[in-house]
Amino acid sequence: MPVIIFEGPKLTVEQKEELIKLFTSAAEKVTGIKREAFIVLIKENEPDNIGVGGEPLSKRLSRTK
Protein backbone atom coordinates (compact mmCIF):
# COMPACT_ATOMS: atom_id res chain seq x y z
CA MET A 1 0.00 0.00 0.00
CA PRO A 2 1.38 3.42 -0.91
CA VAL A 3 1.89 5.81 2.02
CA ILE A 4 1.67 9.60 1.84
CA ILE A 5 3.22 11.43 4.80
CA PHE A 6 2.53 15.07 5.66
CA GLU A 7 4.56 16.69 8.43
CA GLY A 8 3.58 20.14 9.53
CA PRO A 9 1.86 22.29 12.15
CA LYS A 10 -1.22 21.47 14.21
CA LEU A 11 -4.33 21.30 12.02
CA THR A 12 -8.04 21.27 12.62
CA VAL A 13 -10.04 18.12 11.97
CA GLU A 14 -11.52 19.82 8.90
CA GLN A 15 -8.06 20.65 7.52
CA LYS A 16 -6.92 17.06 8.05
CA GLU A 17 -9.99 15.71 6.26
CA GLU A 18 -9.35 18.04 3.32
CA LEU A 19 -5.66 17.09 3.09
CA ILE A 20 -6.46 13.38 3.17
CA LYS A 21 -9.09 13.81 0.46
CA LEU A 22 -6.91 15.94 -1.82
CA PHE A 23 -3.69 13.93 -1.38
CA THR A 24 -5.54 10.69 -2.08
CA SER A 25 -7.32 12.09 -5.14
CA ALA A 26 -4.10 13.51 -6.60
CA ALA A 27 -2.14 10.31 -5.98
CA GLU A 28 -4.88 8.19 -7.55
CA LYS A 29 -5.01 10.45 -10.61
CA VAL A 30 -1.24 10.51 -11.13
CA THR A 31 -0.48 6.85 -10.42
CA GLY A 32 -3.65 5.10 -11.52
CA ILE A 33 -3.67 3.19 -8.23
CA LYS A 34 -7.11 2.91 -6.66
CA ARG A 35 -7.76 5.33 -3.79
CA GLU A 36 -8.54 2.50 -1.39
CA ALA A 37 -4.87 1.48 -1.50
CA PHE A 38 -3.51 4.77 -0.14
CA ILE A 39 -2.63 5.47 3.47
CA VAL A 40 -2.21 9.12 4.51
CA LEU A 41 -0.30 9.89 7.70
CA ILE A 42 -0.42 13.36 9.23
CA LYS A 43 2.33 14.12 11.72
CA GLU A 44 1.83 17.34 13.64
CA ASN A 45 5.00 18.99 14.88
CA GLU A 46 5.28 21.52 17.67
CA PRO A 47 7.63 24.46 16.89
CA ASP A 48 9.68 23.51 20.00
CA ASN A 49 10.45 20.13 18.37
CA ILE A 50 11.83 21.59 15.13
CA GLY A 51 15.29 23.10 14.73
CA VAL A 52 16.11 25.57 11.96
CA GLY A 53 19.53 27.13 11.61
CA GLY A 54 20.68 25.73 14.95
CA GLU A 55 17.81 27.00 17.07
CA PRO A 56 14.25 25.98 17.92
CA LEU A 57 11.67 27.11 15.39
CA SER A 58 9.55 28.50 18.24
CA LYS A 59 12.34 30.98 19.05
CA ARG A 60 12.63 32.09 15.41
CA LEU A 61 8.88 32.50 15.11
CA SER A 62 8.70 34.59 18.28
CA ARG A 63 11.08 37.14 16.73
CA THR A 64 8.88 37.59 13.65
CA LYS A 65 5.77 38.55 15.62
N, CA, C and O of each residue as an XYZ file, in Angstrom:
260
protein
N       0.839     -1.182      0.000
C       0.000      0.000      0.000
C       0.883      1.243      0.000
O       1.798      1.347      0.817
N       0.627      2.177     -0.891
C       1.381      3.422     -0.911
C       1.047      4.280      0.314
O      -0.100      4.326      0.758
N       2.064      4.957      0.849
C       1.893      5.812      2.018
C       2.278      7.241      1.655
O       3.329      7.489      1.063
N       1.407      8.170      2.020
C       1.667      9.600      1.842
C       1.828     10.179      3.247
O       0.952     10.015      4.096
N       2.955     10.858      3.487
C       3.215     11.427      4.799
C       3.285     12.949      4.700
O       4.012     13.501      3.873
N       2.513     13.613      5.561
C       2.530     15.071      5.655
C       3.003     15.434      7.053
O       2.396     15.024      8.042
N       4.084     16.200      7.141
C       4.564     16.687      8.429
C       4.430     18.187      8.437
O       4.899     18.868      7.525
N       3.788     18.707      9.471
C       3.579     20.144      9.534
C       2.998     20.561     10.877
O       3.092     19.830     11.863
N       2.397     21.744     10.904
C       1.858     22.294     12.149
C       0.557     21.619     12.554
O       0.002     20.813     11.807
N       0.081     21.957     13.738
C      -1.225     21.473     14.213
C      -2.299     21.912     13.230
O      -2.272     23.038     12.733
N      -3.243     21.024     12.952
C      -4.326     21.304     12.017
C      -5.659     20.999     12.682
O      -5.732     20.241     13.649
N      -6.698     21.597     12.148
C      -8.043     21.272     12.619
C      -8.472     19.952     11.987
O      -7.865     19.492     11.019
N      -9.506     19.356     12.532
C     -10.043     18.122     11.967
C     -10.471     18.358     10.526
O     -10.256     17.503      9.666
N     -11.069     19.499     10.259
C     -11.523     19.818      8.898
C     -10.339     19.917      7.938
O     -10.419     19.431      6.810
N      -9.250     20.537      8.371
C      -8.061     20.654      7.519
C      -7.468     19.276      7.229
O      -7.041     19.004      6.107
N      -7.442     18.413      8.239
C      -6.916     17.065      8.047
C      -7.773     16.284      7.054
O      -7.244     15.597      6.180
N      -9.089     16.388      7.186
C      -9.989     15.705      6.257
C      -9.757     16.176      4.828
O      -9.743     15.371      3.896
N      -9.575     17.479      4.659
C      -9.346     18.042      3.321
C      -8.015     17.570      2.744
O      -7.944     17.204      1.571
N      -6.962     17.576      3.556
C      -5.663     17.093      3.091
C      -5.733     15.633      2.670
O      -5.236     15.268      1.604
N      -6.342     14.804      3.491
C      -6.460     13.381      3.171
C      -7.201     13.195      1.854
O      -6.779     12.412      1.003
N      -8.293     13.907      1.690
C      -9.090     13.813      0.464
C      -8.284     14.250     -0.760
O      -8.254     13.546     -1.770
N      -7.634     15.404     -0.669
C      -6.909     15.943     -1.820
C      -5.652     15.140     -2.148
O      -5.375     14.882     -3.319
N      -4.887     14.741     -1.126
C      -3.694     13.925     -1.377
C      -4.070     12.607     -2.045
O      -3.427     12.183     -3.005
N      -5.112     11.966     -1.533
C      -5.538     10.685     -2.085
C      -6.018     10.842     -3.523
O      -5.663     10.039     -4.386
N      -6.815     11.861     -3.785
C      -7.315     12.086     -5.144
C      -6.178     12.349     -6.119
O      -6.160     11.796     -7.218
N      -5.220     13.197     -5.719
C      -4.097     13.514     -6.598
C      -3.240     12.274     -6.861
O      -2.834     12.027     -7.996
N      -2.969     11.505     -5.821
C      -2.138     10.311     -5.984
C      -2.819      9.276     -6.874
O      -2.168      8.627     -7.692
N      -4.126      9.126     -6.711
C      -4.877      8.194     -7.553
C      -4.816      8.633     -9.012
O      -4.597      7.815     -9.906
N      -5.010      9.921     -9.245
C      -5.006     10.454    -10.611
C      -3.647     10.272    -11.285
O      -3.573      9.867    -12.445
N      -2.580     10.569    -10.558
C      -1.237     10.513    -11.131
C      -0.752      9.081    -11.334
O      -0.129      8.772    -12.350
N      -1.038      8.205    -10.366
C      -0.481      6.852    -10.420
C      -1.391      5.820    -11.049
O      -0.928      4.791    -11.541
N      -2.702      6.095    -11.035
C      -3.650      5.101    -11.522
C      -3.958      4.010    -10.504
O      -4.689      3.064    -10.796
N      -3.394      4.151     -9.308
C      -3.665      3.188     -8.230
C      -4.975      3.586     -7.564
O      -5.219      4.769     -7.331
N      -5.818      2.605     -7.258
C      -7.113      2.907     -6.656
C      -6.947      3.581     -5.302
O      -6.038      3.255     -4.538
N      -7.833      4.523     -5.016
C      -7.760      5.332     -3.795
C      -7.795      4.504     -2.521
O      -7.238      4.910     -1.501
N      -8.436      3.363     -2.570
C      -8.537      2.500     -1.390
C      -7.174      1.964     -0.938
O      -7.023      1.523      0.201
N      -6.199      2.003     -1.823
C      -4.873      1.475     -1.496
C      -4.014      2.464     -0.712
O      -3.030      2.064     -0.090
N      -4.370      3.744     -0.733
C      -3.511      4.768     -0.137
C      -3.729      4.924      1.359
O      -4.852      4.873      1.860
N      -2.626      5.114      2.048
C      -2.633      5.465      3.467
C      -2.045      6.867      3.569
O      -0.987      7.132      2.999
N      -2.714      7.766      4.285
C      -2.209      9.121      4.508
C      -1.926      9.272      5.996
O      -2.803      9.054      6.832
N      -0.690      9.647      6.319
C      -0.296      9.890      7.701
C      -0.039     11.382      7.888
O       0.691     11.996      7.111
N      -0.634     11.948      8.907
C      -0.419     13.359      9.228
C       0.320     13.413     10.554
O      -0.182     12.951     11.578
N       1.509     13.977     10.524
C       2.330     14.124     11.723
C       2.394     15.609     12.071
O       2.933     16.417     11.314
N       1.845     15.945     13.208
C       1.833     17.344     13.635
C       3.059     17.608     14.514
O       3.337     16.873     15.462
N       3.769     18.657     14.178
C       4.999     18.989     14.880
C       4.866     20.313     15.620
O       4.424     21.316     15.058
N       5.252     20.298     16.878
C       5.283     21.523     17.666
C       6.535     22.314     17.290
O       7.585     21.716     17.057
N       6.450     23.644     17.225
C       7.629     24.456     16.891
C       8.818     24.215     17.819
O       9.961     24.402     17.401
N       8.577     23.800     19.083
C       9.681     23.506     20.003
C      10.440     22.251     19.597
O      11.578     22.059     20.026
N       9.837     21.392     18.779
C      10.454     20.132     18.372
C      11.139     20.211     17.017
O      11.573     19.191     16.483
N      11.241     21.412     16.454
C      11.834     21.592     15.132
C      12.993     22.577     15.256
O      12.843     23.657     15.827
N      14.134     22.198     14.721
C      15.286     23.096     14.728
C      15.550     23.632     13.335
O      15.548     22.878     12.362
N      15.776     24.934     13.239
C      16.111     25.570     11.965
C      17.314     26.485     12.208
O      17.274     27.362     13.071
N      18.355     26.274     11.458
C      19.528     27.128     11.608
C      20.156     27.059     12.993
O      20.737     28.041     13.456
N      20.050     25.913     13.659
C      20.682     25.733     14.949
C      19.901     26.224     16.144
O      20.441     26.297     17.248
N      18.625     26.567     15.946
C      17.805     27.000     17.073
C      16.371     26.502     16.910
O      15.942     26.186     15.800
N      15.633     26.434     18.019
C      14.247     25.975     17.922
C      13.410     26.912     17.037
O      13.564     28.132     17.080
N      12.539     26.321     16.252
C      11.665     27.107     15.386
C      10.799     28.059     16.206
O      10.514     29.170     15.760
N      10.378     27.639     17.399
C       9.548     28.503     18.243
C      10.260     29.814     18.559
O       9.621     30.864     18.618
N      11.563     29.765     18.761
C      12.340     30.980     19.048
C      12.386     31.890     17.816
O      12.232     33.107     17.924
N      12.599     31.287     16.654
C      12.631     32.086     15.415
C      11.286     32.731     15.142
O      11.211     33.894     14.744
N      10.219     31.964     15.359
C       8.876     32.496     15.114
C       8.531     33.630     16.071
O       7.837     34.572     15.688
N       9.006     33.552     17.306
C       8.697     34.586     18.279
C       9.332     35.926     17.896
O       8.820     36.981     18.272
N      10.409     35.893     17.174
C      11.076     37.135     16.735
C      10.355     37.798     15.564
O      10.519     38.995     15.331
N       9.557     37.021     14.824
C       8.882     37.588     13.652
C       7.522     38.177     13.992
O       6.860     38.750     13.128
N       7.108     38.042     15.229
C       5.772     38.550     15.619
C       5.850     39.999     16.018
O       4.835     40.597     16.375
